[in-house]
């Protein structure tokens, strides 16, 4: 797999990463899927073998580098026929230095969405599964009301708060030039205009995608979460306008967190409404 290119999909939950992967899958040169375990394996390895661990004194930095790279190549060894592999994990925003040490030409695509609509989407999924006790919440108190649920998800170590803070780190960080922000609303409304811009950022030749004939679902992944349909993609890319189910005060609070709209202090690339029109 020495000639295989690795790129990384990251960003916020419920913001189009699965949709983007489903689109990429149509290109026979590409492999893309939902969140992989590679990031968790890599973090676990560093925790076990890094400085301060039991084996930190006997495992060198070079050995840890080789082990990290070996995880990527071992996990994707059955994809040797693919020229480009996209690994998806929301943690990659916080690990850009490591990834770029392994793959200096790697690009990061961060899928984003107004955080209020991220919360709205998760709350909808929660209410659609009233007979489940989702793993998104650890206690009865955390899941007791929409206020508790949203505030829990927004914590810095939970499903929305962690990727939001990780992405903010990457957005303003020294490696921001390797990062592209893709807004879900723009992708859903005009994929035929957004996807060519993504290909340009990646330095890949364009491919004629069929945005009317997508297929993706992962019920075996969603079932243990206690929230079904999290990774099911509609056959046709489209934007469905709807009213929020969140109380107005919650919606207003989280609507003001889209830091990626101000690009004055970053080298990050952002696909804006002006670009896609």
C-alpha positions as CSV (number, residue, x, y, z in Angstrom):
1,X,0.0,0.0,0.0
2,X,3.0,2.3,-0.4
3,X,1.3,4.3,-3.2
4,X,-2.0,4.6,-1.5
5,X,-3.1,8.1,-0.5
6,X,-4.7,8.6,2.9
7,X,-7.1,11.5,3.6
8,X,-9.3,12.0,6.6
9,X,-12.9,12.9,7.2
10,X,-13.7,14.6,10.5
11,X,-15.9,17.4,11.9
12,X,-19.2,17.5,13.8
13,X,-21.8,14.7,14.1
14,X,-25.0,14.8,12.1
15,X,-23.2,17.1,9.6
16,X,-22.8,15.0,6.4
17,X,-19.7,12.8,6.9
18,X,-21.7,9.7,6.1
19,X,-23.3,11.4,3.1
20,X,-19.8,12.5,1.9
21,X,-18.5,8.9,2.3
22,X,-21.5,7.5,0.4
23,X,-20.7,10.0,-2.5
24,X,-17.0,9.1,-2.5
25,X,-17.9,5.4,-2.6
26,X,-19.2,5.8,-6.1
27,X,-15.6,6.6,-7.3
28,X,-13.9,3.2,-7.9
29,X,-10.6,4.7,-7.0
30,X,-11.8,5.7,-3.5
31,X,-12.6,3.8,-0.3
32,X,-14.7,5.7,2.3
33,X,-16.9,4.5,5.1
34,X,-18.3,5.5,8.5
35,X,-16.2,5.9,11.6
36,X,-13.3,3.4,11.7
37,X,-11.6,2.1,14.9
38,X,-8.1,3.1,13.7
39,X,-8.2,6.3,15.7
40,X,-9.2,4.6,18.9
41,X,-6.6,1.9,18.4
42,X,-3.9,4.5,17.8
43,X,-4.8,6.5,20.9
44,X,-4.8,3.3,23.0
45,X,-1.4,2.3,21.7
46,X,0.1,5.7,22.6
47,X,-1.5,5.6,26.0
48,X,0.0,2.2,26.6
49,X,3.4,2.9,25.2
50,X,4.0,6.6,25.6
51,X,6.1,8.5,28.2
52,X,4.9,7.7,31.7
53,X,3.4,4.4,30.8
54,X,4.7,1.0,31.9
55,X,6.5,0.5,28.6
56,X,7.4,4.1,27.9
57,X,11.0,3.7,28.7
58,X,11.6,0.7,26.4
59,X,9.5,1.7,23.3
60,X,11.2,4.5,21.3
61,X,9.4,7.3,19.5
62,X,10.5,5.7,16.2
63,X,8.8,2.4,17.2
64,X,5.6,4.2,18.1
65,X,5.7,5.9,14.8
66,X,6.0,2.6,13.0
67,X,3.3,1.0,15.1
68,X,0.9,3.9,14.3
69,X,1.6,3.7,10.6
70,X,1.3,-0.1,10.7
71,X,-2.3,0.2,12.1
72,X,-3.4,2.2,9.1
73,X,-1.9,-0.2,6.6
74,X,-2.9,-3.4,8.4
75,X,-6.5,-2.2,8.9
76,X,-6.9,-1.3,5.2
77,X,-4.7,-4.1,3.7
78,X,-7.9,-5.6,2.1
79,X,-8.3,-2.2,0.2
80,X,-5.0,-2.5,-1.7
81,X,-6.9,-2.0,-5.0
82,X,-7.9,1.5,-3.9
83,X,-5.8,4.5,-4.7
84,X,-7.3,6.8,-2.1
85,X,-8.6,5.9,1.3
86,X,-10.6,8.2,3.5
87,X,-10.6,7.3,7.2
88,X,-13.4,8.9,9.2
89,X,-13.1,9.9,12.8
90,X,-14.2,13.0,14.7
91,X,-11.0,12.8,16.7
92,X,-8.7,13.5,13.7
93,X,-9.2,17.3,14.1
94,X,-7.2,17.0,17.4
95,X,-4.5,14.8,16.0
96,X,-3.4,16.6,12.9
97,X,0.3,16.8,13.9
98,X,0.5,13.0,14.2
99,X,-1.4,12.3,11.0
100,X,0.7,14.8,9.0
101,X,3.9,13.2,10.4
102,X,2.6,9.8,9.1
103,X,1.1,11.2,5.8
104,X,2.6,14.6,5.0
105,X,0.3,15.1,2.0
106,X,-2.9,14.1,3.8
107,X,-5.9,16.4,3.6
108,X,-8.7,16.7,6.2
109,X,-12.3,17.3,5.3
110,X,-14.4,18.6,8.2
111,X,-18.1,18.3,7.8
112,X,-20.0,21.0,9.8
113,X,-23.4,22.3,10.4
114,X,-25.1,25.0,12.5
115,X,-24.7,23.4,16.0
116,X,-28.3,24.1,16.9
117,X,-29.3,21.8,14.0
118,X,-26.9,19.2,15.1
119,X,-28.6,19.2,18.5
120,X,-32.0,19.2,16.8
121,X,-31.0,16.1,14.7
122,X,-29.8,14.2,17.7
123,X,-32.9,15.1,19.7
124,X,-35.1,13.9,16.9
125,X,-33.3,10.5,16.8
126,X,-33.6,10.2,20.6
127,X,-37.4,10.9,20.4
128,X,-37.8,8.4,17.6
129,X,-36.5,5.6,19.8
130,X,-38.6,6.0,23.0
131,X,-38.2,2.4,24.0
132,X,-34.4,2.5,24.0
133,X,-31.9,3.7,26.6
134,X,-29.3,5.2,24.3
135,X,-25.6,5.0,25.1
136,X,-25.3,8.7,24.4
137,X,-26.2,9.4,28.0
138,X,-24.7,7.7,31.1
139,X,-27.4,8.4,33.7
140,X,-31.2,8.9,33.9
141,X,-30.5,12.5,34.9
142,X,-28.6,13.2,31.7
143,X,-31.4,11.9,29.6
144,X,-34.3,13.3,31.7
145,X,-35.2,16.4,29.7
146,X,-34.2,18.1,26.4
147,X,-32.2,20.6,28.5
148,X,-30.2,17.9,30.2
149,X,-29.7,16.0,27.0
150,X,-28.4,19.0,25.0
151,X,-26.1,20.2,27.8
152,X,-24.7,16.7,28.2
153,X,-23.9,16.4,24.5
154,X,-22.3,19.8,24.6
155,X,-19.7,18.9,27.2
156,X,-16.1,19.0,26.1
157,X,-15.8,15.2,26.4
158,X,-19.1,14.2,24.8
159,X,-20.6,13.6,21.3
160,X,-20.9,17.3,20.2
161,X,-18.7,19.2,22.5
162,X,-15.5,17.2,21.9
163,X,-15.5,17.3,18.1
164,X,-16.5,21.0,18.2
165,X,-13.5,21.9,20.4
166,X,-11.2,19.6,18.4
167,X,-12.2,21.3,15.2
168,X,-11.8,24.7,16.6
169,X,-8.2,23.7,17.5
170,X,-7.5,22.5,14.0
171,X,-9.2,25.6,12.4
172,X,-6.9,28.0,14.1
173,X,-3.9,25.7,14.3
174,X,-0.6,25.6,12.4
175,X,-1.8,22.9,10.1
176,X,-5.1,24.6,9.1
177,X,-4.0,24.8,5.4
178,X,-4.5,21.0,5.2
179,X,-8.2,21.4,6.4
180,X,-11.3,22.0,4.3
181,X,-14.6,22.9,5.9
182,X,-17.7,21.6,4.1
183,X,-21.1,22.8,5.3
184,X,-23.8,20.2,5.3
185,X,-26.5,22.6,4.1
186,X,-24.4,23.5,1.0
187,X,-23.5,19.9,0.3
188,X,-27.2,18.8,0.5
189,X,-28.5,21.7,-1.6
190,X,-25.8,21.7,-4.3
191,X,-23.7,18.6,-4.3
192,X,-22.9,19.0,-8.0
193,X,-21.2,22.3,-7.2
194,X,-19.6,21.4,-3.8
195,X,-18.1,18.0,-4.7
196,X,-15.9,19.4,-7.5
197,X,-14.5,21.9,-5.0
198,X,-13.7,19.1,-2.7
199,X,-11.9,17.2,-5.5
200,X,-9.9,20.4,-6.3
201,X,-8.8,20.7,-2.7
202,X,-7.7,17.0,-2.7
203,X,-5.9,17.4,-6.0
204,X,-7.9,14.6,-7.5
205,X,-9.4,14.4,-11.0
206,X,-13.1,14.9,-11.0
207,X,-15.5,12.0,-11.2
208,X,-19.1,12.0,-12.5
209,X,-21.1,11.2,-9.4
210,X,-24.8,10.2,-9.4
211,X,-26.5,12.2,-6.7
212,X,-29.8,10.6,-7.4
213,X,-28.7,7.1,-6.6
214,X,-26.8,6.8,-3.3
215,X,-26.9,3.8,-1.0
216,X,-25.6,3.6,2.6
217,X,-26.8,2.2,5.9
218,X,-25.2,0.7,9.0
219,X,-27.9,-0.7,11.3
220,X,-25.5,-3.0,13.0
221,X,-23.5,0.0,14.2
222,X,-26.6,2.0,15.2
223,X,-28.3,-0.7,17.2
224,X,-25.9,-0.9,20.1
225,X,-26.2,2.9,20.5
226,X,-29.9,2.6,21.0
227,X,-30.6,5.1,18.3
228,X,-31.6,3.7,14.9
229,X,-31.1,5.3,11.6
230,X,-28.1,7.4,12.5
231,X,-26.2,6.3,9.4
232,X,-28.9,5.7,6.9
233,X,-28.6,7.8,3.7
234,X,-31.5,8.7,1.5
235,X,-31.0,7.6,-2.2
236,X,-31.2,11.2,-3.4
237,X,-29.1,14.1,-2.1
238,X,-31.3,16.9,-1.0
239,X,-32.0,19.4,1.7
240,X,-35.2,19.1,3.7
241,X,-36.3,22.3,5.4
242,X,-38.1,21.9,8.7
243,X,-39.0,23.6,11.9
244,X,-36.9,22.8,14.9
245,X,-38.2,20.7,17.8
246,X,-35.8,22.4,20.3
247,X,-37.1,25.1,22.7
248,X,-36.3,28.6,21.3
249,X,-33.7,29.4,24.0
250,X,-31.7,26.3,23.3
251,X,-31.8,26.8,19.6
252,X,-30.7,30.4,19.9
253,X,-27.8,29.5,22.2
254,X,-26.3,26.9,19.9
255,X,-26.9,28.8,16.7
256,X,-24.1,31.2,17.7
257,X,-21.3,28.6,17.7
258,X,-20.4,28.5,14.0
259,X,-16.8,29.9,14.3
260,X,-15.9,28.7,10.8
261,X,-17.9,31.5,9.3
262,X,-15.1,33.9,10.2
263,X,-12.0,33.0,8.2
264,X,-10.0,36.1,9.1
265,X,-7.6,34.3,11.5
266,X,-7.1,30.9,9.8
267,X,-5.4,29.4,6.8
268,X,-8.2,26.8,6.6
269,X,-10.2,26.4,3.3
270,X,-13.9,26.9,3.6
271,X,-16.5,26.1,1.0
272,X,-18.9,29.1,1.2
273,X,-22.2,29.9,-0.3
274,X,-20.4,32.4,-2.6
275,X,-18.1,29.7,-3.9
276,X,-20.7,27.1,-4.6
277,X,-23.1,29.4,-6.5
